[in-house]
Amino acid sequence: MKEAFWAPTEYLIALHGESALRTDFSNPLGKVNYHEPFLGGAHLGIARHTETLLGLVPHTEVNVFKGSPGFGCHWGNQREDFPGAIKLGQRVFRQMAEPADYLSTDCQLTGRQIAWGIEILNLVQTSDKKPELVHPITLLRVAYGL
């Protein structure tokens, strides 16, 4: 099964390796704080492909952060687990709250949880614009100017 499955960023990097991926990006992304998916990210190599792919966009800085956001499937979303989940994810929330143009992760649920943690802990920089939470594939659309 693993041989038949391609993560989107893995597929695009394979195309790039065959010189079949357009890299005429029209928009830089600036600074992207990217969270490596906690479940599946490391052993599937998703983060490595995403970091490489976003790094192809000129004038783009990708900062990769690892660690548990404190939530796992339904754990942490239950009322009784929520305070513990916020406490567990504090390190990741603080890292991802560092000034950036975008926050991104391949896992949309994780992205939403990180955004909650940043908001709950009041880590948003009021003097800076609030970074937008955007999936890596959507960031490519922005970079292409589509």
N, CA, C and O atoms as a GROMACS GRO file, in nm:
protein
  584
    1MET      N    1   0.082  -0.119   0.000
    1MET     CA    2   0.000   0.000   0.000
    1MET      C    3   0.087   0.126   0.000
    1MET      O    4   0.059   0.222  -0.072
    2LYS      N    5   0.193   0.126   0.081
    2LYS     CA    6   0.278   0.245   0.091
    2LYS      C    7   0.336   0.282  -0.045
    2LYS      O    8   0.350   0.401  -0.076
    3GLU      N    9   0.371   0.184  -0.127
    3GLU     CA   10   0.428   0.212  -0.257
    3GLU      C   11   0.327   0.279  -0.350
    3GLU      O   12   0.366   0.349  -0.443
    4ALA      N   13   0.198   0.256  -0.326
    4ALA     CA   14   0.094   0.312  -0.412
    4ALA      C   15   0.047   0.450  -0.365
    4ALA      O   16  -0.027   0.517  -0.437
    5PHE      N   17   0.088   0.491  -0.247
    5PHE     CA   18   0.041   0.618  -0.190
    5PHE      C   19   0.146   0.726  -0.206
    5PHE      O   20   0.264   0.705  -0.177
    6TRP      N   21   0.104   0.842  -0.252
    6TRP     CA   22   0.192   0.958  -0.262
    6TRP      C   23   0.127   1.072  -0.185
    6TRP      O   24   0.011   1.105  -0.208
    7ALA      N   25   0.200   1.131  -0.095
    7ALA     CA   26   0.155   1.256  -0.036
    7ALA      C   27   0.167   1.362  -0.145
    7ALA      O   28   0.256   1.352  -0.229
    8PRO      N   29   0.080   1.462  -0.147
    8PRO     CA   30   0.086   1.562  -0.254
    8PRO      C   31   0.224   1.627  -0.270
    8PRO      O   32   0.272   1.643  -0.382
    9THR      N   33   0.287   1.663  -0.159
    9THR     CA   34   0.418   1.728  -0.170
    9THR      C   35   0.525   1.630  -0.217
    9THR      O   36   0.618   1.669  -0.286
   10GLU      N   37   0.511   1.504  -0.180
   10GLU     CA   38   0.605   1.401  -0.226
   10GLU      C   39   0.596   1.387  -0.378
   10GLU      O   40   0.698   1.377  -0.447
   11TYR      N   41   0.474   1.387  -0.429
   11TYR     CA   42   0.453   1.376  -0.574
   11TYR      C   43   0.513   1.497  -0.647
   11TYR      O   44   0.578   1.481  -0.750
   12LEU      N   45   0.490   1.616  -0.594
   12LEU     CA   46   0.542   1.737  -0.659
   12LEU      C   47   0.694   1.741  -0.657
   12LEU      O   48   0.757   1.786  -0.753
   13ILE      N   49   0.755   1.694  -0.548
   13ILE     CA   50   0.902   1.687  -0.542
   13ILE      C   51   0.954   1.585  -0.644
   13ILE      O   52   1.059   1.606  -0.705
   14ALA      N   53   0.882   1.474  -0.661
   14ALA     CA   54   0.922   1.376  -0.763
   14ALA      C   55   0.916   1.439  -0.902
   14ALA      O   56   1.004   1.416  -0.985
   15LEU      N   57   0.812   1.518  -0.928
   15LEU     CA   58   0.804   1.589  -1.056
   15LEU      C   59   0.921   1.685  -1.073
   15LEU      O   60   0.978   1.696  -1.181
   16HIS      N   61   0.955   1.754  -0.965
   16HIS     CA   62   1.068   1.848  -0.970
   16HIS      C   63   1.198   1.773  -1.003
   16HIS      O   64   1.281   1.823  -1.079
   17GLY      N   65   1.214   1.653  -0.947
   17GLY     CA   66   1.332   1.572  -0.975
   17GLY      C   67   1.341   1.532  -1.121
   17GLY      O   68   1.450   1.505  -1.172
   18GLU      N   69   1.227   1.527  -1.189
   18GLU     CA   70   1.223   1.494  -1.332
   18GLU      C   71   1.214   1.620  -1.419
   18GLU      O   72   1.188   1.612  -1.539
   19SER      N   73   1.237   1.736  -1.358
   19SER     CA   74   1.227   1.866  -1.426
   19SER      C   75   1.090   1.889  -1.488
   19SER      O   76   1.077   1.955  -1.591
   20ALA      N   77   0.987   1.834  -1.424
   20ALA     CA   78   0.851   1.846  -1.476
   20ALA      C   79   0.763   1.938  -1.391
   20ALA      O   80   0.642   1.946  -1.413
   21LEU      N   81   0.822   2.005  -1.294
   21LEU     CA   82   0.747   2.097  -1.209
   21LEU      C   83   0.785   2.240  -1.244
   21LEU      O   84   0.902   2.276  -1.241
   22ARG      N   85   0.685   2.319  -1.277
   22ARG     CA   86   0.712   2.461  -1.304
   22ARG      C   87   0.760   2.528  -1.176
   22ARG      O   88   0.701   2.510  -1.069
   23THR      N   89   0.866   2.604  -1.186
   23THR     CA   90   0.918   2.677  -1.070
   23THR      C   91   0.924   2.827  -1.099
   23THR      O   92   1.002   2.900  -1.038
   24ASP      N   93   0.841   2.873  -1.190
   24ASP     CA   94   0.835   3.016  -1.222
   24ASP      C   95   0.734   3.086  -1.130
   24ASP      O   96   0.634   3.142  -1.175
   25PHE      N   97   0.764   3.080  -1.001
   25PHE     CA   98   0.675   3.139  -0.901
   25PHE      C   99   0.676   3.291  -0.914
   25PHE      O  100   0.781   3.351  -0.935
   26SER      N  101   0.559   3.351  -0.903
   26SER     CA  102   0.550   3.497  -0.919
   26SER      C  103   0.541   3.571  -0.786
   26SER      O  104   0.560   3.692  -0.782
   27ASN      N  105   0.512   3.500  -0.677
   27ASN     CA  106   0.497   3.565  -0.546
   27ASN      C  107   0.583   3.497  -0.441
   27ASN      O  108   0.572   3.376  -0.421
   28PRO      N  109   0.670   3.572  -0.372
   28PRO     CA  110   0.742   3.514  -0.259
   28PRO      C  111   0.644   3.492  -0.144
   28PRO      O  112   0.541   3.559  -0.135
   29LEU      N  113   0.676   3.398  -0.058
   29LEU     CA  114   0.589   3.369   0.056
   29LEU      C  115   0.638   3.436   0.185
   29LEU      O  116   0.565   3.441   0.283
   30GLY      N  117   0.760   3.485   0.184
   30GLY     CA  118   0.814   3.546   0.306
   30GLY      C  119   0.852   3.438   0.405
   30GLY      O  120   0.914   3.338   0.369
   31LYS      N  121   0.815   3.459   0.529
   31LYS     CA  122   0.851   3.364   0.636
   31LYS      C  123   0.732   3.272   0.664
   31LYS      O  124   0.621   3.318   0.691
   32VAL      N  125   0.758   3.142   0.657
   32VAL     CA  126   0.655   3.041   0.681
   32VAL      C  127   0.696   2.959   0.803
   32VAL      O  128   0.803   2.897   0.802
   33ASN      N  129   0.614   2.958   0.906
   33ASN     CA  130   0.634   2.869   1.020
   33ASN      C  131   0.556   2.742   0.991
   33ASN      O  132   0.433   2.743   0.988
   34TYR      N  133   0.629   2.633   0.970
   34TYR     CA  134   0.569   2.506   0.929
   34TYR      C  135   0.581   2.405   1.042
   34TYR      O  136   0.689   2.386   1.098
   35HIS      N  137   0.469   2.340   1.076
   35HIS     CA  138   0.470   2.236   1.178
   35HIS      C  139   0.470   2.100   1.111
   35HIS      O  140   0.382   2.068   1.031
   36GLU      N  141   0.571   2.020   1.145
   36GLU     CA  142   0.577   1.884   1.093
   36GLU      C  143   0.465   1.804   1.157
   36GLU      O  144   0.457   1.798   1.279
   37PRO      N  145   0.379   1.741   1.077
   37PRO     CA  146   0.269   1.664   1.135
   37PRO      C  147   0.322   1.562   1.236
   37PRO      O  148   0.414   1.487   1.208
   38PHE      N  149   0.261   1.562   1.353
   38PHE     CA  150   0.309   1.478   1.462
   38PHE      C  151   0.283   1.331   1.431
   38PHE      O  152   0.370   1.246   1.454
   39LEU      N  153   0.165   1.299   1.380
   39LEU     CA  154   0.131   1.161   1.346
   39LEU      C  155   0.149   1.143   1.196
   39LEU      O  156   0.070   1.196   1.117
   40GLY      N  157   0.250   1.072   1.158
   40GLY     CA  158   0.271   1.043   1.016
   40GLY      C  159   0.374   1.130   0.948
   40GLY      O  160   0.432   1.090   0.847
   41GLY      N  161   0.399   1.246   1.001
   41GLY     CA  162   0.491   1.339   0.936
   41GLY      C  163   0.632   1.288   0.928
   41GLY      O  164   0.694   1.292   0.821
   42ALA      N  165   0.684   1.239   1.038
   42ALA     CA  166   0.824   1.198   1.042
   42ALA      C  167   0.847   1.068   0.965
   42ALA      O  168   0.936   1.062   0.880
   43HIS      N  169   0.768   0.965   0.994
   43HIS     CA  170   0.798   0.836   0.931
   43HIS      C  171   0.753   0.828   0.785
   43HIS      O  172   0.797   0.738   0.714
   44LEU      N  173   0.668   0.918   0.740
   44LEU     CA  174   0.631   0.919   0.598
   44LEU      C  175   0.715   1.017   0.518
   44LEU      O  176   0.710   1.018   0.394
   45GLY      N  177   0.793   1.100   0.586
   45GLY     CA  178   0.878   1.196   0.518
   45GLY      C  179   0.804   1.316   0.463
   45GLY      O  180   0.857   1.391   0.381
   46ILE      N  181   0.680   1.335   0.507
   46ILE     CA  182   0.598   1.445   0.454
   46ILE      C  183   0.665   1.579   0.478
   46ILE      O  184   0.671   1.662   0.387
   47ALA      N  185   0.715   1.601   0.598
   47ALA     CA  186   0.772   1.732   0.631
   47ALA      C  187   0.893   1.764   0.543
   47ALA      O  188   0.909   1.877   0.497
   48ARG      N  189   0.976   1.665   0.519
   48ARG     CA  190   1.095   1.687   0.436
   48ARG      C  191   1.054   1.733   0.296
   48ARG      O  192   1.114   1.825   0.241
   49HIS      N  193   0.952   1.668   0.239
   49HIS     CA  194   0.906   1.705   0.105
   49HIS      C  195   0.843   1.844   0.105
   49HIS      O  196   0.866   1.923   0.014
   50THR      N  197   0.764   1.873   0.208
   50THR     CA  198   0.698   2.004   0.215
   50THR      C  199   0.801   2.114   0.231
   50THR      O  200   0.793   2.217   0.164
   51GLU      N  201   0.897   2.094   0.319
   51GLU     CA  202   1.002   2.195   0.340
   51GLU      C  203   1.080   2.218   0.210
   51GLU      O  204   1.107   2.333   0.174
   52THR      N  205   1.116   2.112   0.141
   52THR     CA  206   1.190   2.124   0.015
   52THR      C  207   1.107   2.197  -0.090
   52THR      O  208   1.157   2.285  -0.159
   53LEU      N  209   0.981   2.160  -0.100
   53LEU     CA  210   0.893   2.220  -0.200
   53LEU      C  211   0.874   2.370  -0.175
   53LEU      O  212   0.888   2.450  -0.267
   54LEU      N  213   0.842   2.408  -0.052
   54LEU     CA  214   0.823   2.550  -0.021
   54LEU      C  215   0.955   2.626  -0.036
   54LEU      O  216   0.955   2.745  -0.068
   55GLY      N  217   1.065   2.558  -0.012
   55GLY     CA  218   1.196   2.620  -0.027
   55GLY      C  219   1.232   2.653  -0.171
   55GLY      O  220   1.326   2.729  -0.195
   56LEU      N  221   1.159   2.598  -0.267
   56LEU     CA  222   1.182   2.631  -0.408
   56LEU      C  223   1.132   2.770  -0.444
   56LEU      O  224   1.173   2.828  -0.544
   57VAL      N  225   1.042   2.824  -0.361
   57VAL     CA  226   0.984   2.956  -0.388
   57VAL      C  227   1.086   3.062  -0.347
   57VAL      O  228   1.127   3.067  -0.231
   58PRO      N  229   1.129   3.147  -0.441
   58PRO     CA  230   1.228   3.250  -0.407
   58PRO      C  231   1.180   3.342  -0.294
   58PRO      O  232   1.061   3.370  -0.280
   59HIS      N  233   1.276   3.388  -0.216
   59HIS     CA  234   1.250   3.481  -0.106
   59HIS      C  235   1.150   3.423  -0.006
   59HIS      O  236   1.062   3.494   0.044
   60THR      N  237   1.165   3.295   0.021
   60THR     CA  238   1.079   3.226   0.117
   60THR      C  239   1.167   3.157   0.219
   60THR      O  240   1.260   3.084   0.184
   61GLU      N  241   1.138   3.181   0.345
   61GLU     CA  242   1.211   3.118   0.456
   61GLU      C  243   1.115   3.023   0.526
   61GLU      O  244   1.010   3.064   0.574
   62VAL      N  245   1.152   2.895   0.531
   62VAL     CA  246   1.067   2.794   0.594
   62VAL      C  247   1.131   2.753   0.727
   62VAL      O  248   1.242   2.701   0.729
   63ASN      N  249   1.060   2.776   0.835
   63ASN     CA  250   1.104   2.734   0.968
   63ASN      C  251   1.022   2.613   1.008
   63ASN      O  252   0.900   2.621   1.018
   64VAL      N  253   1.088   2.500   1.031
   64VAL     CA  254   1.019   2.376   1.063
   64VAL      C  255   1.020   2.355   1.213
   64VAL      O  256   1.125   2.361   1.277
   65PHE      N  257   0.902   2.331   1.268
   65PHE     CA  258   0.888   2.304   1.410
   65PHE      C  259   0.829   2.165   1.428
   65PHE      O  260   0.740   2.122   1.353
   66LYS      N  261   0.879   2.095   1.529
   66LYS     CA  262   0.834   1.959   1.557
   66LYS      C  263   0.779   1.954   1.699
   66LYS      O  264   0.807   2.041   1.781
   67GLY      N  265   0.702   1.851   1.725
   67GLY     CA  266   0.651   1.829   1.859
   67GLY      C  267   0.500   1.815   1.860
   67GLY      O  268   0.432   1.844   1.762
   68SER      N  269   0.451   1.772   1.973
   68SER     CA  270   0.308   1.749   1.988
   68SER      C  271   0.233   1.880   2.010
   68SER      O  272   0.272   1.960   2.094
   69PRO      N  273   0.126   1.900   1.934
   69PRO     CA  274   0.042   2.017   1.959
   69PRO      C  275  -0.054   1.993   2.075
   69PRO      O  276  -0.138   2.078   2.106
   70GLY      N  277  -0.042   1.876   2.139
   70GLY     CA  278  -0.123   1.848   2.257
   70GLY      C  279  -0.256   1.782   2.229
   70GLY      O  280  -0.333   1.756   2.322
   71PHE      N  281  -0.285   1.756   2.105
   71PHE     CA  282  -0.412   1.696   2.068
   71PHE      C  283  -0.385   1.571   1.987
   71PHE      O  284  -0.287   1.565   1.913
   72GLY      N  285  -0.471   1.472   2.000
   72GLY     CA  286  -0.456   1.352   1.920
   72GLY      C  287  -0.592   1.295   1.887
   72GLY      O  288  -0.662   1.244   1.975
   73CYS      N  289  -0.629   1.303   1.762
   73CYS     CA  290  -0.762   1.260   1.718
   73CYS      C  291  -0.867   1.328   1.805
   73CYS      O  292  -0.884   1.449   1.797
   74HIS      N  293  -0.937   1.251   1.887
   74HIS     CA  294  -1.039   1.316   1.971
   74HIS      C  295  -0.984   1.358   2.107
   74HIS      O  296  -1.043   1.443   2.173
   75TRP      N  297  -0.868   1.300   2.151
   75TRP     CA  298  -0.814   1.340   2.281
   75TRP      C  299  -0.771   1.485   2.274
   75TRP      O  300  -0.710   1.529   2.176
   76GLY      N  301  -0.804   1.558   2.377
   76GLY     CA  302  -0.769   1.699   2.383
   76GLY      C  303  -0.884   1.788   2.338
   76GLY      O  304  -0.890   1.905   2.375
   77ASN      N  305  -0.973   1.732   2.260
   77ASN     CA  306  -1.090   1.809   2.218
   77ASN      C  307  -1.207   1.790   2.314
   77ASN      O  308  -1.304   1.866   2.311
   78GLN      N  309  -1.197   1.690   2.400
   78GLN     CA  310  -1.299   1.669   2.502
   78GLN      C  311  -1.280   1.772   2.612
   78GLN      O  312  -1.167   1.809   2.644
   79ARG      N  313  -1.388   1.818   2.671
   79ARG     CA  314  -1.383   1.920   2.775
   79ARG      C  315  -1.285   1.884   2.886
   79ARG      O  316  -1.207   1.968   2.931
   80GLU      N  317  -1.288   1.759   2.930
   80GLU     CA  318  -1.202   1.719   3.043
   80GLU      C  319  -1.054   1.710   3.003
   80GLU      O  320  -0.967   1.722   3.090
   81ASP      N  321  -1.024   1.690   2.876
   81ASP     CA  322  -0.886   1.678   2.830
   81ASP      C  323  -0.826   1.810   2.782
   81ASP      O  324  -0.704   1.823   2.774
   82PHE      N  325  -0.911   1.907   2.751
   82PHE     CA  326  -0.866   2.029   2.684
   82PHE      C  327  -0.757   2.104   2.760
   82PHE      O  328  -0.657   2.142   2.699
   83PRO      N  329  -0.771   2.129   2.892
   83PRO     CA  330  -0.664   2.201   2.964
   83PRO      C  331  -0.529   2.129   2.956
   83PRO      O  332  -0.425   2.194   2.941
   84GLY      N  333  -0.530   1.997   2.967
   84GLY     CA  334  -0.406   1.920   2.957
   84GLY      C  335  -0.346   1.928   2.818
   84GLY      O  336  -0.224   1.933   2.802
   85ALA      N  337  -0.432   1.930   2.716
   85ALA     CA  338  -0.385   1.939   2.578
   85ALA      C  339  -0.318   2.074   2.554
   85ALA      O  340  -0.214   2.081   2.488
   86ILE      N  341  -0.376   2.180   2.606
   86ILE     CA  342  -0.318   2.314   2.591
   86ILE      C  343  -0.182   2.319   2.660
   86ILE      O  344  -0.087   2.375   2.607
   87LYS      N  345  -0.174   2.261   2.779
   87LYS     CA  346  -0.047   2.260   2.853
   87LYS      C  347   0.058   2.180   2.776
   87LYS      O  348   0.173   2.223   2.765
   88LEU      N  349   0.020   2.065   2.724
   88LEU     CA  350   0.113   1.978   2.651
   88LEU      C  351   0.164   2.045   2.523
   88LEU      O  352   0.279   2.025   2.484
   89GLY      N  353   0.079   2.122   2.458
   89GLY     CA  354   0.117   2.183   2.331
   89GLY      C  355   0.184   2.319   2.340
   89GLY      O  356   0.214   2.379   2.237
   90GLN      N  357   0.208   2.369   2.461
   90GLN     CA  358   0.259   2.506   2.478
   90GLN      C  359   0.388   2.534   2.401
   90GLN      O  360   0.402   2.640   2.340
   91ARG      N  361   0.481   2.440   2.402
   91ARG     CA  362   0.609   2.464   2.332
   91ARG      C  363   0.585   2.486   2.183
   91ARG      O  364   0.642   2.577   2.124
   92VAL      N  365   0.502   2.402   2.122
   92VAL     CA  366   0.472   2.415   1.980
   92VAL      C  367   0.397   2.545   1.953
   92VAL      O  368   0.426   2.614   1.855
   93PHE      N  369   0.301   2.580   2.039
   93PHE     CA  370   0.224   2.703   2.019
   93PHE      C  371   0.317   2.824   2.022
   93PHE      O  372   0.305   2.914   1.939
   94ARG      N  373   0.410   2.825   2.117
   94ARG     CA  374   0.503   2.939   2.129
   94ARG      C  375   0.595   2.948   2.006
   94ARG      O  376   0.622   3.057   1.956
   95GLN      N  377   0.643   2.834   1.960
   95GLN     CA  378   0.729   2.833   1.841
   95GLN      C  379   0.654   2.883   1.718
   95GLN      O  380   0.703   2.968   1.644
   96MET      N  381   0.535   2.831   1.699
   96MET     CA  382   0.457   2.868   1.580
   96MET      C  383   0.408   3.013   1.586
   96MET      O  384   0.375   3.071   1.483
   97ALA      N  385   0.404   3.071   1.706
   97ALA     CA  386   0.360   3.210   1.722
   97ALA      C  387   0.471   3.310   1.692
   97ALA      O  388   0.446   3.431   1.691
   98GLU      N  389   0.593   3.261   1.667
   98GLU     CA  390   0.700   3.353   1.631
   98GLU      C  391   0.660   3.427   1.503
   98GLU      O  392   0.590   3.370   1.419
   99PRO      N  393   0.702   3.553   1.488
   99PRO     CA  394   0.658   3.633   1.372
   99PRO      C  395   0.680   3.561   1.239
   99PRO      O  396   0.787   3.508   1.212
  100ALA      N  397   0.575   3.560   1.158
  100ALA     CA  398   0.578   3.494   1.026
  100ALA      C  399   0.468   3.553   0.940
  100ALA      O  400   0.376   3.619   0.989
  101ASP      N  401   0.479   3.526   0.811
  101ASP     CA  402   0.372   3.566   0.719
  101ASP      C  403   0.263   3.459   0.713
  101ASP      O  404   0.146   3.490   0.694
  102TYR      N  405   0.305   3.333   0.730
  102TYR     CA  406   0.211   3.222   0.724
  102TYR      C  407   0.244   3.119   0.830
  102TYR      O  408   0.360   3.100   0.867
  103LEU      N  409   0.139   3.051   0.878
  103LEU     CA  410   0.152   2.929   0.957
  103LEU      C  411   0.103   2.818   0.865
  103LEU      O  412   0.005   2.836   0.793
  104SER      N  413   0.170   2.703   0.868
  104SER     CA  414   0.130   2.596   0.778
  104SER      C  415   0.162   2.461   0.838
  104SER      O  416   0.256   2.446   0.915
  105THR      N  417   0.082   2.363   0.800
  105THR     CA  418   0.106   2.224   0.834
  105THR      C  419   0.027   2.140   0.734
  105THR      O  420  -0.074   2.185   0.680
  106ASP      N  421   0.073   2.019   0.710
  106ASP     CA  422   0.002   1.931   0.617
  106ASP      C  423  -0.126   1.876   0.678
  106ASP      O  424  -0.214   1.830   0.605
  107CYS      N  425  -0.138   1.880   0.810
  107CYS     CA  426  -0.257   1.829   0.879
  107CYS      C  427  -0.345   1.947   0.920
  107CYS      O  428  -0.308   2.025   1.007
  108GLN      N  429  -0.460   1.958   0.858
  108GLN     CA  430  -0.548   2.071   0.886
  108GLN      C  431  -0.600   2.070   1.029
  108GLN      O  432  -0.617   2.177   1.088
  109LEU      N  433  -0.626   1.953   1.086
  109LEU     CA  434  -0.672   1.947   1.225
  109LEU      C  435  -0.564   2.001   1.318
  109LEU      O  436  -0.593   2.077   1.410
  110THR      N  437  -0.440   1.961   1.294
  110THR     CA  438  -0.329   2.012   1.374
  110THR      C  439  -0.317   2.163   1.359
  110THR      O  440  -0.294   2.233   1.458
  111GLY      N  441  -0.332   2.213   1.238
  111GLY     CA  442  -0.324   2.357   1.215
  111GLY      C  443  -0.429   2.432   1.296
  111GLY      O  444  -0.399   2.535   1.356
  112ARG      N  445  -0.551   2.381   1.296
  112ARG     CA  446  -0.659   2.444   1.371
  112ARG      C  447  -0.627   2.440   1.521
  112ARG      O  448  -0.650   2.539   1.591
  113GLN      N  449  -0.574   2.329   1.568
  113GLN     CA  450  -0.541   2.317   1.711
  113GLN      C  451  -0.428   2.412   1.749
  113GLN      O  452  -0.430   2.469   1.858
  114ILE      N  453  -0.330   2.428   1.662
  114ILE     CA  454  -0.221   2.523   1.689
  114ILE      C  455  -0.277   2.665   1.693
  114ILE      O  456  -0.239   2.743   1.780
  115ALA      N  457  -0.365   2.698   1.602
  115ALA     CA  458  -0.426   2.832   1.602
  115ALA      C  459  -0.504   2.855   1.731
  115ALA      O  460  -0.499   2.964   1.788
  116TRP      N  461  -0.577   2.753   1.778
  116TRP     CA  462  -0.650   2.765   1.906
  116TRP      C  463  -0.552   2.791   2.019
  116TRP      O  464  -0.572   2.881   2.101
  117GLY      N  465  -0.445   2.710   2.024
  117GLY     CA  466  -0.347   2.724   2.132
  117GLY      C  467  -0.284   2.862   2.134
  117GLY      O  468  -0.265   2.920   2.241
  118ILE      N  469  -0.250   2.914   2.018
  118ILE     CA  470  -0.190   3.047   2.009
  118ILE      C  471  -0.288   3.152   2.061
  118ILE      O  472  -0.250   3.244   2.133
  119GLU      N  473  -0.414   3.136   2.023
  119GLU     CA  474  -0.516   3.233   2.066
  119GLU      C  475  -0.544   3.221   2.216
  119GLU      O  476  -0.551   3.322   2.286
  120ILE      N  477  -0.560   3.099   2.265
  120ILE     CA  478  -0.592   3.077   2.407
  120ILE      C  479  -0.480   3.128   2.496
  120ILE      O  480  -0.507   3.186   2.602
  121LEU      N  481  -0.355   3.107   2.456
  121LEU     CA  482  -0.241   3.153   2.536
  121LEU      C  483  -0.206   3.300   2.508
  121LEU      O  484  -0.110   3.353   2.562
  122ASN      N  485  -0.286   3.363   2.422
  122ASN     CA  486  -0.268   3.505   2.389
  122ASN      C  487  -0.127   3.532   2.338
  122ASN      O  488  -0.060   3.625   2.383
  123LEU      N  489  -0.082   3.450   2.243
  123LEU     CA  490   0.053   3.462   2.188
  123LEU      C  491   0.058   3.544   2.060
  123LEU      O  492   0.165   3.560   2.001
  124VAL      N  493  -0.055   3.595   2.016
  124VAL     CA  494  -0.060   3.672   1.892
  124VAL      C  495   0.011   3.804   1.911
  124VAL      O  496  -0.013   3.876   2.009
  125GLN      N  497   0.099   3.836   1.819
  125GLN     CA  498   0.172   3.963   1.823
  125GLN      C  499   0.077   4.073   1.775
  125GLN      O  500   0.041   4.076   1.657
  126THR      N  501   0.036   4.162   1.864
  126THR     CA  502  -0.059   4.266   1.826
  126THR      C  503   0.004   4.371   1.736
  126THR      O  504  -0.066   4.434   1.656
  127SER      N  505   0.135   4.391   1.746
  127SER     CA  506   0.200   4.492   1.663
  127SER      C  507   0.221   4.442   1.519
  127SER      O  508   0.235   4.522   1.427
  128ASP      N  509   0.224   4.313   1.502
  128ASP     CA  510   0.244   4.255   1.370
  128ASP      C  511   0.110   4.208   1.315
  128ASP      O  512   0.014   4.190   1.389
  129LYS      N  513   0.106   4.187   1.183
  129LYS     CA  514  -0.016   4.129   1.127
  129LYS      C  515  -0.023   3.983   1.169
  129LYS      O  516   0.078   3.914   1.178
  130LYS      N  517  -0.143   3.937   1.194
  130LYS     CA  518  -0.164   3.799   1.235
  130LYS      C  519  -0.135   3.708   1.116
  130LYS      O  520  -0.195   3.725   1.010
  131PRO      N  521  -0.044   3.610   1.133
  131PRO     CA  522  -0.015   3.522   1.020
  131PRO      C  523  -0.136   3.436   0.986
  131PRO      O  524  -0.212   3.395   1.074
  132GLU      N  525  -0.151   3.411   0.860
  132GLU     CA  526  -0.262   3.332   0.811
  132GLU      C  527  -0.226   3.184   0.817
  132GLU      O  528  -0.114   3.145   0.783
  133LEU      N  529  -0.321   3.100   0.860
  133LEU     CA  530  -0.303   2.955   0.862
  133LEU      C  531  -0.342   2.902   0.724
  133LEU      O  532  -0.457   2.911   0.684
  134VAL      N  533  -0.243   2.846   0.652
  134VAL     CA  534  -0.265   2.804   0.514
  134VAL      C  535  -0.198   2.669   0.489
  134VAL      O  536  -0.084   2.648   0.529
  135HIS      N  537  -0.270   2.579   0.423
  135HIS     CA  538  -0.214   2.448   0.387
  135HIS      C  539  -0.100   2.468   0.287
  135HIS      O  540  -0.106   2.560   0.204
  136PRO      N  541   0.005   2.384   0.292
  136PRO     CA  542   0.119   2.400   0.200
  136PRO      C  543   0.081   2.402   0.052
  136PRO      O  544   0.142   2.476  -0.026
  137ILE      N  545  -0.017   2.324   0.012
  137ILE     CA  546  -0.057   2.324  -0.129
  137ILE      C  547  -0.121   2.458  -0.166
  137ILE      O  548  -0.102   2.508  -0.277
  138THR      N  549  -0.196   2.516  -0.074
  138THR     CA  550  -0.253   2.648  -0.098
  138THR      C  551  -0.143   2.754  -0.104
  138THR      O  552  -0.154   2.850  -0.180
  139LEU      N  553  -0.038   2.737  -0.025
  139LEU     CA  554   0.076   2.829  -0.032
  139LEU      C  555   0.139   2.825  -0.172
  139LEU      O  556   0.181   2.928  -0.224
  140LEU      N  557   0.145   2.708  -0.232
  140LEU     CA  558   0.197   2.698  -0.369
  140LEU      C  559   0.108   2.774  -0.467
  140LEU      O  560   0.157   2.840  -0.559
  141ARG      N  561  -0.022   2.765  -0.447
  141ARG     CA  562  -0.115   2.840  -0.533
  141ARG      C  563  -0.085   2.989  -0.521
  141ARG      O  564  -0.081   3.060  -0.622
  142VAL      N  565  -0.065   3.037  -0.398
  142VAL     CA  566  -0.031   3.178  -0.376
  142VAL      C  567   0.101   3.212  -0.447
  142VAL      O  568   0.111   3.314  -0.513
  143ALA      N  569   0.200   3.125  -0.432
  143ALA     CA  570   0.332   3.149  -0.492
  143ALA      C  571   0.324   3.154  -0.645
  143ALA      O  572   0.395   3.231  -0.709
  144TYR      N  573   0.238   3.071  -0.703
  144TYR     CA  574   0.220   3.072  -0.849
  144TYR      C  575   0.137   3.191  -0.896
  144TYR      O  576   0.133   3.222  -1.015
  145GLY      N  577   0.071   3.258  -0.802
  145GLY     CA  578  -0.015   3.371  -0.838
  145GLY      C  579  -0.149   3.329  -0.895
  145GLY      O  580  -0.210   3.402  -0.973
  146LEU      N  581  -0.194   3.212  -0.857
  146LEU     CA  582  -0.322   3.160  -0.908
  146LEU      C  583  -0.438   3.196  -0.816
  146LEU      O  584  -0.552   3.160  -0.844
   0.00000   0.00000   0.00000
